Amino acid sequence: MLCPRSMWLPSVEEFCRRVTSQRLRASLLIALGLGLTPGCKLFGAGSTSGSSSSPAHADSCVADTKAVDDLKLKLEGDLPIKVSATLKATIYLRELSEKLDRDASDACMNIARDLDSAKVDVADSLPPGEHAKAACEEAAKRVKDARDKGGVVLLGYPQAPTCSISLEDFTLCAKDCDQTVASLGGLQCDADLSLGRCDSKCDGSCFIQNSDSCTGSCRGTCRGSCDADFYGKCGGRCNGTCDGKTSSGKCKGTCEGKCSADADGICQGKCKGECGGTCIDPVKKAKCAGSCLGKCSDPFIAPRCGAVAAPAEMVPECGAMCTARLARDARCDAGFVGLSVYNSAKEGAGDKLVHALSQPLTQLLSIAEGMKDHVDHSVEATTNAFSSLQEVLEEDKNAKEQVSDCLETASKAREEATNALQMIRDASALAVGSIKD
C-alpha cells in the first residue's frame, strides 16, 4: 500500500519516489523526523493490493529487484517470466550506468585534485552521465592548464583492458530465469572473446602478468628489445630519434622508435625480454601460465566471455536480463597507459602530470573502450526485450492493462540509462584524450 497523498509533504513525496535505496530512504525519512507513519509502506512498494490483476504501480515497479519480485500480477503462460526479466534488465542497466558513472567521476575527480588544490565544483546531485561529464570536463581542463603552464609535451600509449564476464555466472542467471535452459546443454562464449586458464594447448594469445620472457606485446614496461614504437632508455642500438634527433646507433638519452637491446620503457610493438605489466604472447603454447584468449584444447578453467551465445530456445528477455546484470559485474584486466614526458619547460611539471594521470586513465580506458561491447550488448538486448514483450502484450489485453503503466515507467528508465551510458563513455574518452596535443 502506498502512502496517501495527504500524509506527505510534496517535496518528500518526490524524494521518496526518486530514492531507490530502501534503507537509505527509510534512514533519511527518520532523520527528517517523518518516521514510518501507519499506512506507509516503504519496503516492497512494488506489490499491489486487492485483486491480483490490478495494474502494477508505475512509480515503484522498477525501484529495485525486490519490487519486481513483489508484483502480484495475474498473467498466463511465460508472461510472468518475460515481464519480470524485462523489468530487471532495466534495473541492471540503470545500475550499470550508476556504477560506471561513479568510476568515471572518481577517476576524473582524482586527476583534477592531483593537479590543482582548488575545489572541484561538481554537484553530487547531478544524475548519472551528467555527473561524469562535469567531472571529466573539469579534469580535462586542468590537464590542459597544467600542460600549458608547465610547457609539457606528453607521449601517451593507452591500451584498453580486456573486459569479460563469467560464463558460469551467466549460466546460473539464465537457469534461474528460464527453467528450460538446463535442458539446452551448456551455454558458450560468443566468438568475439573467450578467456580463461588453459592447462593444455592455448591457440590464441596468452596473457601473463610480469613475464620475464615475453615475446609478444607488453602492456607495461618492456626491458629487453622492442621492434616498434618504443620510448625510453636504450642500451643498444636506437633506430629513430635520440633526444629528438635522428638516430641509428647508441643513445645515451631518450630513444623513440626501435631499441635493439637493454630497453627500459614503453613498447607498442613486440617486446622480447621482461614485461613489467601484462605480456600478451600470440605464440601457441602447450600450457599458458596466465589466461588464454582464444581456444584451449581442453575445456577452459573458470571461462570468461566478451558475450554469451544464448540458444534461440531461451526466453530472450531472460538473455537481456543476464546480459545487463553480468555487464554490471564485468571484470577488466590488463589495461595500461604508458605516459612519458617528451618536453617540460618547468621542472617537475611533467612528473606531476604523469603521476596524476597514470592510474585514473587506465580506469577511464576501461569505460571508454574496454566496456564498450558489454554496454552496447546490454542496451541492445534490453531494448529488444521491450519490443518482444510489447508484441506479446498486443495479443493479451488483460495482461497489457496490468503492466502497461509499469512498462512505460521502465521504458523511460531504460532510455535515461542508455543516454547516461553514452555520456559516461564520451566523458571518459574526453579525459583520456587530454594527454594528446
C-alpha positions, 0 to 999 in steps of 0.5 A, a space after each residue: 500500500 502506498 502512502 496517501 497523498 495527504 500524509 506527505 509533504 510534496 517535496 518528500 513525496 518526490 524524494 521518496 519516489 526518486 530514492 531507490 535505496 530502501 534503507 537509505 530512504 527509510 534512514 533519511 525519512 527518520 532523520 527528517 523526523 517523518 518516521 514510518 507513519 501507519 499506512 506507509 509502506 516503504 519496503 516492497 512498494 512494488 506489490 499491489 493490493 486487492 485483486 491480483 490483476 490490478 495494474 502494477 504501480 508505475 512509480 515503484 515497479 522498477 525501484 529495485 529487484 525486490 519490487 519486481 519480485 513483489 508484483 502480484 500480477 495475474 498473467 498466463 503462460 511465460 508472461 510472468 517470466 518475460 515481464 519480470 526479466 524485462 523489468 530487471 534488465 532495466 534495473 541492471 542497466 540503470 545500475 550499470 550506468 550508476 556504477 560506471 558513472 561513479 568510476 568515471 567521476 572518481 577517476 576524473 575527480 582524482 586527476 583534477 585534485 592531483 593537479 590543482 588544490 582548488 575545489 572541484 565544483 561538481 554537484 553530487 546531485 547531478 544524475 548519472 552521465 551528467 555527473 561524469 561529464 562535469 567531472 571529466 570536463 573539469 579534469 580535462 581542463 586542468 590537464 590542459 592548464 597544467 600542460 600549458 603552464 608547465 610547457 609539457 609535451 606528453 607521449 601517451 600509449 593507452 591500451 584498453 583492458 580486456 573486459 569479460 564476464 563469467 560464463 558460469 555466472 551467466 549460466 546460473 542467471 539464465 537457469 534461474 530465469 528460464 527453467 528450460 535452459 538446463 535442458 539446452 546443454 551448456 551455454 558458450 562464449 560468443 566468438 568475439 572473446 573467450 578467456 580463461 586458464 588453459 592447462 593444455 594447448 592455448 591457440 590464441 594469445 596468452 596473457 601473463 602478468 610480469 613475464 620475464 620472457 615475453 615475446 609478444 606485446 607488453 602492456 607495461 614496461 618492456 626491458 629487453 628489445 622492442 621492434 616498434 614504437 618504443 620510448 625510453 632508455 636504450 642500451 643498444 642500438 636506437 633506430 629513430 630519434 635520440 633526444 629528438 634527433 635522428 638516430 641509428 646507433 647508441 643513445 645515451 638519452 631518450 630513444 623513440 622508435 626501435 631499441 635493439 637491446 637493454 630497453 627500459 620503457 614503453 613498447 607498442 610493438 613486440 617486446 622480447 625480454 621482461 614485461 613489467 605489466 601484462 605480456 600478451 604472447 600470440 605464440 601457441 603454447 602447450 600450457 599458458 601460465 596466465 589466461 588464454 584468449 582464444 581456444 584451449 584444447 581442453 575445456 577452459 578453467 573458470 571461462 570468461 566471455 566478451 558475450 554469451 551465445 544464448 540458444 534461440 530456445 531461451 526466453 530472450 528477455 531472460 538473455 537481456 536480463 543476464 546480459 545487463 546484470 553480468 555487464 554490471 559485474 564485468 571484470 577488466 584486466 590488463 589495461 595500461 597507459 604508458 605516459 612519458 614526458 617528451 618536453 617540460 619547460 618547468 621542472 617537475 611539471 611533467 612528473 606531476 602530470 604523469 603521476 596524476 594521470 597514470 592510474 585514473 586513465 587506465 580506469 577511464 580506458 576501461 569505460 571508454 573502450 574496454 566496456 564498450 561491447 558489454 554496454 552496447 550488448 546490454 542496451 541492445 538486448 534490453 531494448 529488444 526485450 521491450 519490443 518482444 514483450 510489447 508484441 506479446 502484450 498486443 495479443 493479451 489485453 488483460 495482461 497489457 492493462 496490468 503492466 502497461 503503466 509499469 512498462 512505460 515507467 521502465 521504458 523511460 528508465 531504460 532510455 535515461 540509462 542508455 543516454 547516461 551510458 553514452 555520456 559516461 563513455 564520451 566523458 571518459 574518452 574526453 579525459 583520456 584524450 587530454 594527454 594528446 596535443 
